[in-house]
Every structure is written in C-alpha cells, then in structure tokens.
C-alpha cells in the first residue's frame, strides 16, 4: 500500500486510475474498527497477490486536508474507515466500517471488470 500525504499524491493516485482500477483506503490510526478494516485490506492484497490493483491509503487524522479533498473530488461523504474503488478518476464502489471485507473487495473488483 502506498500512502497519500499530499494533494499531489492524491492527483497521482487518481491519475493512476485512468488505465486500471485502484483502491483508496481512508484509515484512522486511533480507531479499532479502522484497524480491523486495514487488516481486511491487507488480507485482500495478500490473497490477490500480483492481481491486486494498486492500493493507496490516507491517514485521515494526520492528513485531514487530503481526506477532505477526497470527499470533495469524488462526491462521497467522508467516513472512516472507508474503502473506495476508483476507475477513470471516478468512484465505482465504496464501503465503510465493518463492510470492508476481503471477500467483498474481490467481488467488487470482479463486477467492475465485467
């Protein structure tokens, strides 16, 4: 996973979604639900191996302006934890809190590819 700390990093991540799907994970370093969700994202990445799309993450407390900009640009109400699947710079799927599960991520990617 690659951390997004600046608006330039966000621009690069969104640009990366032009040719392929990317996942963007908004993570709170102080929340146990977010810690669980983080584990689910990592489980998905391990299971998918080389087939996993790029995964970016934002620490919402430490990078609040970036977190707010994600909500603004993508038109998705901020939640934490939150996972967003982005294709061509547009959100195509998103979930939050305990709905972030490795199996759901794999399923969403299959649907997006169809």
SETOR-389400 format. One record per residue: y negated, z negated, x of N, C-alpha, C, CB in turn; residue in one letter. Coordinates in nm, 4 decimals. Glycine has a CB too. Example, Ala and Ser with C-alpha at 12.3 -4.5 7.8 and 13.67 -1.06 7.14 Angstrom:
(r (0.5690; -0.7800; 1.3190); (0.4500; -0.7800; 1.2300); (0.3300; -0.7800; 1.3200); (0.4473; -0.9046; 1.1308); A) (r (0.2250; -0.7080; 1.2850); (0.1060; -0.7140; 1.3670); (-0.0030; -0.7870; 1.2900); (0.0598; -0.5725; 1.4084); S) 
//
This chain:
(r (0.1183; 0.0000; 0.0843); (0.0000; 0.0000; 0.0000); (-0.1240; 0.0000; 0.0884); (-0.0002; -0.1218; -0.0957); X) (r (-0.2215; 0.0731; 0.0440); (-0.3470; 0.0849; 0.1182); (-0.4580; 0.0142; 0.0402); (-0.3835; 0.2349; 0.1430); X) (r (-0.5311; -0.0728; 0.1083); (-0.6369; -0.1483; 0.0422); (-0.7642; -0.0660; 0.0281); (-0.6660; -0.2759; 0.1189); X) (r (-0.8261; -0.0788; -0.0875); (-0.9571; -0.0197; -0.1138); (-1.0586; -0.1326; -0.1064); (-0.9619; 0.0537; -0.2538); X) (r (-1.1527; -0.1208; -0.0124); (-1.2533; -0.2247; 0.0047); (-1.3951; -0.1760; -0.0204); (-1.2442; -0.2812; 0.1424); X) (r (-1.4135; -0.0452; -0.0164); (-1.5473; 0.0116; -0.0312); (-1.5460; 0.1227; -0.1356); (-1.5991; 0.0653; 0.1040); X) (r (-1.6644; 0.1621; -0.1789); (-1.6729; 0.2744; -0.2726); (-1.6269; 0.4037; -0.2067); (-1.8162; 0.2901; -0.3249); X) (r (-1.6445; 0.4146; -0.0764); (-1.5949; 0.5326; -0.0042); (-1.4419; 0.5353; -0.0064); (-1.6468; 0.5331; 0.1424); X) (r (-1.3794; 0.4178; 0.0077); (-1.2331; 0.4108; -0.0037); (-1.1888; 0.4534; -0.1434); (-1.1826; 0.2676; 0.0272); X) (r (-1.2626; 0.4104; -0.2450); (-1.2306; 0.4492; -0.3828); (-1.2433; 0.6002; -0.3995); (-1.3231; 0.3762; -0.4830); X) (r (-1.3505; 0.6580; -0.3467); (-1.3676; 0.8036; -0.3527); (-1.2477; 0.8750; -0.2910); (-1.4969; 0.8457; -0.2805); X) (r (-1.2008; 0.8259; -0.1759); (-1.0871; 0.8873; -0.1069); (-0.9594; 0.8752; -0.1896); (-1.0668; 0.8226; 0.0309); X) (r (-0.9373; 0.7598; -0.2511); (-0.8173; 0.7400; -0.3333); (-0.8197; 0.8327; -0.4546); (-0.8062; 0.5927; -0.3788); X) (r (-0.9341; 0.8428; -0.5193); (-0.9447; 0.9321; -0.6347); (-0.9284; 1.0770; -0.5926); (-1.0789; 0.9129; -0.7056); X) (r (-0.9819; 1.1123; -0.4787); (-0.9653; 1.2476; -0.4264); (-0.8182; 1.2767; -0.3979); (-1.0491; 1.2666; -0.2990); X) (r (-0.7471; 1.1770; -0.3494); (-0.6043; 1.1911; -0.3202); (-0.5253; 1.2249; -0.4465); (-0.5498; 1.0623; -0.2570); X) (r (-0.5763; 1.1858; -0.5621); (-0.5051; 1.2111; -0.6876); (-0.5195; 1.3554; -0.7353); (-0.5553; 1.1171; -0.7951); X) (r (-0.5953; 1.4356; -0.6664); (-0.6130; 1.5756; -0.7081); (-0.4838; 1.6542; -0.6964); (-0.7215; 1.6427; -0.6246); X) (r (-0.4063; 1.6287; -0.5935); (-0.2850; 1.7069; -0.5735); (-0.1571; 1.6352; -0.6104); (-0.2768; 1.7492; -0.4332); X) (r (-0.1687; 1.5071; -0.6447); (-0.0487; 1.4287; -0.6750); (-0.0902; 1.3004; -0.7467); (0.0318; 1.3961; -0.5447); X) (r (0.0036; 1.2381; -0.8157); (-0.0315; 1.1113; -0.8792); (-0.0482; 1.0009; -0.7751); (0.0754; 1.0715; -0.9820); X) (r (-0.1342; 0.9070; -0.8053); (-0.1495; 0.7875; -0.7222); (-0.1513; 0.6657; -0.8147); (-0.2805; 0.7946; -0.6345); X) (r (-0.1114; 0.5533; -0.7602); (-0.1168; 0.4270; -0.8330); (-0.2288; 0.3427; -0.7757); (0.0186; 0.3516; -0.8255); X) (r (-0.3010; 0.2754; -0.8630); (-0.4078; 0.1862; -0.8213); (-0.3823; 0.0495; -0.8845); (-0.5481; 0.2426; -0.8618); X) (r (-0.3670; -0.0509; -0.8002); (-0.3336; -0.1854; -0.8451); (-0.4515; -0.2771; -0.8221); (-0.2089; -0.2385; -0.7729); X) (r (-0.5007; -0.3380; -0.9300); (-0.6086; -0.4362; -0.9208); (-0.5440; -0.5744; -0.9174); (-0.7102; -0.4229; -1.0411); X) (r (-0.5670; -0.6461; -0.8098); (-0.4932; -0.7685; -0.7789); (-0.5875; -0.8861; -0.7586); (-0.4071; -0.7487; -0.6546); X) (r (-0.5556; -0.9982; -0.8231); (-0.6283; -1.1225; -0.8000); (-0.5449; -1.2089; -0.7061); (-0.6583; -1.1974; -0.9346); X) (r (-0.6035; -1.2461; -0.5944); (-0.5306; -1.3248; -0.4948); (-0.5150; -1.4704; -0.5350); (-0.6007; -1.3169; -0.3617); X) (r (-0.5740; -1.5116; -0.6470); (-0.5655; -1.6511; -0.6901); (-0.4843; -1.6692; -0.8184); (-0.7043; -1.7065; -0.7103); X) (r (-0.4241; -1.5650; -0.8681); (-0.3560; -1.5695; -0.9976); (-0.2050; -1.5543; -0.9805); (-0.4101; -1.4596; -1.0904); X) (r (-0.1261; -1.6477; -1.0338); (0.0188; -1.6365; -1.0215); (0.0765; -1.5164; -1.0976); (0.0834; -1.7635; -1.0710); X) (r (0.0148; -1.4780; -1.2085); (0.0617; -1.3591; -1.2807); (0.0399; -1.2353; -1.1948); (-0.0116; -1.3442; -1.4171); X) (r (-0.0727; -1.2307; -1.1253); (-0.1010; -1.1193; -1.0364); (-0.0033; -1.1168; -0.9185); (-0.2451; -1.1275; -0.9858); X) (r (0.0338; -1.2330; -0.8692); (0.1316; -1.2398; -0.7600); (0.2654; -1.1812; -0.8055); (0.1505; -1.3864; -0.7121); X) (r (0.3066; -1.2134; -0.9289); (0.4302; -1.1575; -0.9834); (0.4189; -1.0054; -0.9957); (0.4622; -1.2204; -1.1209); X) (r (0.3073; -0.9586; -1.0504); (0.2857; -0.8145; -1.0675); (0.2861; -0.7436; -0.9323); (0.1526; -0.7880; -1.1411); X) (r (0.2250; -0.8058; -0.8322); (0.2240; -0.7498; -0.6971); (0.3670; -0.7313; -0.6481); (0.1446; -0.8409; -0.6002); X) (r (0.4507; -0.8305; -0.6727); (0.5916; -0.8209; -0.6356); (0.6615; -0.7060; -0.7061); (0.6626; -0.9505; -0.6668); X) (r (0.6280; -0.6837; -0.8323); (0.6869; -0.5728; -0.9077); (0.6450; -0.4372; -0.8500); (0.6462; -0.5816; -1.0555); X) (r (0.5192; -0.4260; -0.8105); (0.4716; -0.3014; -0.7491); (0.5450; -0.2780; -0.6172); (0.3175; -0.3062; -0.7257); X) (r (0.5606; -0.3837; -0.5384); (0.6347; -0.3711; -0.4124); (0.7809; -0.3359; -0.4372); (0.6255; -0.5012; -0.3318); X) (r (0.8432; -0.3968; -0.5390); (0.9817; -0.3630; -0.5743); (0.9926; -0.2155; -0.6103); (1.0311; -0.4505; -0.6917); X) (r (0.8988; -0.1672; -0.6919); (0.8987; -0.0251; -0.7267); (0.8908; 0.0603; -0.6012); (0.7816; 0.0079; -0.8208); X) (r (0.7990; 0.0271; -0.5109); (0.7807; 0.1061; -0.3889); (0.9083; 0.1076; -0.3042); (0.6634; 0.0505; -0.3065); X) (r (0.9735; -0.0063; -0.2933); (1.0993; -0.0131; -0.2167); (1.2070; 0.0721; -0.2827); (1.1480; -0.1595; -0.2044); X) (r (1.2192; 0.0619; -0.4135); (1.3216; 0.1379; -0.4857); (1.2954; 0.2880; -0.4788); (1.3278; 0.0930; -0.6314); X) (r (1.1699; 0.3270; -0.4887); (1.1351; 0.4694; -0.4884); (1.1405; 0.5294; -0.3490); (0.9967; 0.4896; -0.5470); X) (r (1.1206; 0.4479; -0.2487); (1.1248; 0.4972; -0.1108); (1.0230; 0.6063; -0.0869); (1.2629; 0.5486; -0.0774); X) (r (1.0677; 0.7134; -0.0237); (0.9778; 0.8246; 0.0096); (0.9254; 0.8977; -0.1136); (1.0491; 0.9230; 0.0995); X) (r (0.9905; 0.8792; -0.2271); (0.9466; 0.9457; -0.3504); (0.8296; 0.8731; -0.4170); (1.0628; 0.9556; -0.4483); X) (r (0.7964; 0.7544; -0.3685); (0.6854; 0.6782; -0.4280); (0.5528; 0.7491; -0.4017); (0.6811; 0.5337; -0.3711); X) (r (0.4662; 0.7503; -0.5011); (0.3325; 0.8064; -0.4770); (0.2517; 0.7106; -0.3911); (0.2587; 0.8344; -0.6108); X) (r (0.1385; 0.7557; -0.3404); (0.0512; 0.6618; -0.2694); (0.0125; 0.5468; -0.3619); (-0.0757; 0.7337; -0.2164); X) (r (0.0098; 0.4271; -0.3073); (-0.0271; 0.3089; -0.3850); (-0.1479; 0.2447; -0.3169); (0.0932; 0.2071; -0.3966); X) (r (-0.2544; 0.2329; -0.3920); (-0.3772; 0.1700; -0.3446); (-0.3946; 0.0379; -0.4178); (-0.5009; 0.2627; -0.3663); X) (r (-0.4596; -0.0579; -0.3540); (-0.4863; -0.1836; -0.4224); (-0.6251; -0.2349; -0.3898); (-0.3820; -0.2877; -0.3852); X) (r (-0.6777; -0.3112; -0.4844); (-0.8091; -0.3729; -0.4716); (-0.7925; -0.5218; -0.4969); (-0.9129; -0.3093; -0.5707); X) (r (-0.8444; -0.6029; -0.4090); (-0.8508; -0.7471; -0.4322); (-0.9778; -0.7701; -0.5142); (-0.8516; -0.8308; -0.2951); X) (r (-0.9592; -0.8009; -0.6420); (-1.0723; -0.7984; -0.7350); (-1.1795; -0.9020; -0.7036); (-1.0230; -0.8197; -0.8746); X) (r (-1.1424; -1.0172; -0.6560); (-1.2437; -1.1193; -0.6235); (-1.3197; -1.0845; -0.4960); (-1.1778; -1.2570; -0.6083); X) (r (-1.2477; -1.0359; -0.3986); (-1.3098; -1.0041; -0.2700); (-1.3881; -0.8732; -0.2726); (-1.2041; -0.9974; -0.1626); X) (r (-1.3513; -0.7831; -0.3620); (-1.4159; -0.6510; -0.3697); (-1.4635; -0.6241; -0.5125); (-1.3181; -0.5390; -0.3235); X) (r (-1.5370; -0.7181; -0.5677); (-1.5835; -0.7096; -0.7072); (-1.6583; -0.5793; -0.7379); (-1.6740; -0.8277; -0.7383); X) (r (-1.7522; -0.5330; -0.6526); (-1.8219; -0.4072; -0.6859); (-1.7256; -0.2888; -0.6987); (-1.9273; -0.3759; -0.5792); X) (r (-1.6239; -0.2849; -0.6158); (-1.5255; -0.1760; -0.6235); (-1.4451; -0.1888; -0.7525); (-1.4307; -0.1775; -0.4997); X) (r (-1.4025; -0.3101; -0.7842); (-1.3273; -0.3336; -0.9066); (-1.4083; -0.2919; -1.0293); (-1.2874; -0.4810; -0.9170); X) (r (-1.5340; -0.3285; -1.0321); (-1.6204; -0.2893; -1.1440); (-1.6384; -0.1382; -1.1510); (-1.7568; -0.3569; -1.1317); X) (r (-1.6496; -0.0746; -1.0368); (-1.6682; 0.0712; -1.0328); (-1.5440; 0.1434; -1.0840); (-1.7007; 0.1177; -0.8896); X) (r (-1.4271; 0.0893; -1.0562); (-1.3030; 0.1487; -1.1083); (-1.3074; 0.1493; -1.2607); (-1.1776; 0.0705; -1.0575); X) (r (-1.3417; 0.0376; -1.3195); (-1.3503; 0.0295; -1.4654); (-1.4518; 0.1295; -1.5188); (-1.3879; -0.1127; -1.5096); X) (r (-1.5649; 0.1392; -1.4542); (-1.6706; 0.2292; -1.4988); (-1.6290; 0.3758; -1.4871); (-1.7973; 0.2047; -1.4183); X) (r (-1.5796; 0.4145; -1.3720); (-1.5438; 0.5554; -1.3499); (-1.4263; 0.6011; -1.4341); (-1.5121; 0.5780; -1.2050); X) (r (-1.3275; 0.5127; -1.4500); (-1.2067; 0.5535; -1.5209); (-1.2112; 0.5223; -1.6698); (-1.0873; 0.4868; -1.4597); X) (r (-1.3129; 0.4475; -1.7125); (-1.3271; 0.4168; -1.8541); (-1.2192; 0.3233; -1.9068); (-1.3259; 0.5432; -1.9331); X) (r (-1.1717; 0.2362; -1.8203); (-1.0676; 0.1404; -1.8588); (-1.1249; 0.0003; -1.8442); (-0.9381; 0.1577; -1.7714); X) (r (-1.1149; -0.0777; -1.9488); (-1.1638; -0.2147; -1.9446); (-1.0928; -0.2899; -1.8326); (-1.1423; -0.2855; -2.0808); X) (r (-1.1706; -0.3626; -1.7530); (-1.1152; -0.4379; -1.6405); (-1.0187; -0.5463; -1.6872); (-1.2275; -0.5005; -1.5586); X) (r (-0.9059; -0.5515; -1.6201); (-0.8120; -0.6615; -1.6345); (-0.7538; -0.6885; -1.4968); (-0.6996; -0.6291; -1.7396); X) (r (-0.6988; -0.8052; -1.4806); (-0.6367; -0.8384; -1.3533); (-0.5213; -0.9340; -1.3784); (-0.7396; -0.9003; -1.2552); X) (r (-0.4047; -0.8939; -1.3352); (-0.3709; -0.7722; -1.2627); (-0.3689; -0.6513; -1.3566); (-0.2350; -0.7878; -1.1933); X) (r (-0.3861; -0.5368; -1.2944); (-0.3878; -0.4114; -1.3699); (-0.3346; -0.3009; -1.2801); (-0.5318; -0.3774; -1.4213); X) (r (-0.2528; -0.2133; -1.3367); (-0.1992; -0.1000; -1.2630); (-0.2363; 0.0271; -1.3373); (-0.0451; -0.1117; -1.2452); X) (r (-0.2915; 0.1228; -1.2638); (-0.3402; 0.2468; -1.3232); (-0.2750; 0.3647; -1.2512); (-0.4961; 0.2556; -1.3153); X) (r (-0.2173; 0.4552; -1.3266); (-0.1640; 0.5800; -1.2730); (-0.2724; 0.6856; -1.2900); (-0.0298; 0.6223; -1.3451); X) (r (-0.3091; 0.7498; -1.1811); (-0.4193; 0.8460; -1.1814); (-0.3680; 0.9828; -1.1355); (-0.5357; 0.7974; -1.0897); X) (r (-0.4043; 1.0855; -1.2109); (-0.3767; 1.2240; -1.1727); (-0.5048; 1.3034; -1.1922); (-0.2584; 1.2852; -1.2567); X) (r (-0.5367; 1.3852; -1.0954); (-0.6572; 1.4676; -1.1030); (-0.7802; 1.3850; -1.1374); (-0.6390; 1.5778; -1.2059); X) (r (-0.7885; 1.2687; -1.0755); (-0.9012; 1.1769; -1.0877); (-0.9175; 1.1171; -1.2272); (-1.0267; 1.2474; -1.0498); X) (r (-0.8127; 1.1266; -1.3099); (-0.8172; 1.0729; -1.4451); (-0.7012; 0.9765; -1.4663); (-0.8131; 1.1865; -1.5493); X) (r (-0.7242; 0.8665; -1.5373); (-0.6140; 0.7763; -1.5676); (-0.5211; 0.8399; -1.6710); (-0.6673; 0.6406; -1.6187); X) (r (-0.3908; 0.8329; -1.6447); (-0.2944; 0.8878; -1.7401); (-0.2047; 0.7785; -1.7984); (-0.2087; 0.9953; -1.6726); X) (r (-0.2121; 0.6587; -1.7408); (-0.1321; 0.5456; -1.7875); (-0.1872; 0.4201; -1.7220); (0.0205; 0.5647; -1.7546); X) (r (-0.1866; 0.3107; -1.7955); (-0.2256; 0.1844; -1.7339); (-0.1639; 0.0687; -1.8102); (-0.3789; 0.1705; -1.7294); X) (r (-0.1356; -0.0380; -1.7366); (-0.0798; -0.1600; -1.7936); (-0.1424; -0.2781; -1.7218); (0.0762; -0.1629; -1.7819); X) (r (-0.1242; -0.3948; -1.7803); (-0.1779; -0.5139; -1.7157); (-0.0831; -0.6320; -1.7340); (-0.3168; -0.5476; -1.7719); X) (r (-0.1116; -0.7336; -1.6599); (-0.0432; -0.8620; -1.6658); (0.1091; -0.8469; -1.6558); (-0.0797; -0.9339; -1.7944); X) (r (0.1816; -0.9112; -1.7442); (0.3280; -0.9124; -1.7336); (0.3923; -0.7792; -1.7724); (0.3844; -1.0223; -1.8207); X) (r (0.3144; -0.6834; -1.8166); (0.3677; -0.5497; -1.8462); (0.3849; -0.4660; -1.7194); (0.2756; -0.4768; -1.9441); X) (r (0.3394; -0.5171; -1.6081); (0.3562; -0.4460; -1.4809); (0.4965; -0.4775; -1.4295); (0.2453; -0.4875; -1.3752); X) (r (0.5866; -0.3820; -1.4465); (0.7260; -0.3970; -1.4067); (0.7715; -0.2722; -1.3329); (0.8159; -0.4237; -1.5294); X) (r (0.8544; -0.2906; -1.2330); (0.9010; -0.1789; -1.1501); (0.9612; -0.0671; -1.2349); (1.0041; -0.2280; -1.0484); X) (r (1.0442; -0.1018; -1.3311); (1.1086; -0.0014; -1.4149); (1.0066; 0.0756; -1.4986); (1.2117; -0.0673; -1.5059); X) (r (0.9041; 0.0066; -1.5502); (0.8002; 0.0725; -1.6299); (0.7195; 0.1706; -1.5441); (0.7063; -0.0326; -1.6932); X) (r (0.6971; 0.1327; -1.4198); (0.6226; 0.2212; -1.3299); (0.7003; 0.3503; -1.3081); (0.5946; 0.1514; -1.1944); X) (r (0.8286; 0.3378; -1.2791); (0.9137; 0.4558; -1.2582); (0.9161; 0.5442; -1.3825); (1.0571; 0.4132; -1.2212); X) (r (0.9261; 0.4828; -1.4992); (0.9279; 0.5566; -1.6249); (0.7965; 0.6306; -1.6473); (0.9555; 0.4618; -1.7414); X) (r (0.6844; 0.5644; -1.6210); (0.5536; 0.6278; -1.6394); (0.5369; 0.7478; -1.5463); (0.4412; 0.5263; -1.6149); X) (r (0.5848; 0.7365; -1.4248); (0.5752; 0.8475; -1.3304); (0.6601; 0.9658; -1.3763); (0.6186; 0.8025; -1.1903); X) (r (0.7778; 0.9397; -1.4295); (0.8624; 1.0476; -1.4804); (0.7948; 1.1194; -1.5963); (0.9986; 0.9929; -1.5245); X) (r (0.7360; 1.0428; -1.6877); (0.6661; 1.1021; -1.8012); (0.5467; 1.1848; -1.7564); (0.6208; 0.9938; -1.8976); X) (r (0.4734; 1.1344; -1.6584); (0.3557; 1.2062; -1.6085); (0.3943; 1.3372; -1.5400); (0.2772; 1.1179; -1.5112); X) (r (0.5121; 1.3385; -1.4787); (0.5570; 1.4586; -1.4073); (0.6098; 1.5657; -1.5029); (0.6655; 1.4218; -1.3061); X) (r (0.6456; 1.5241; -1.6245); (0.7051; 1.6193; -1.7206); (0.6026; 1.7133; -1.7806); (0.7752; 1.5443; -1.8322); X) 
//
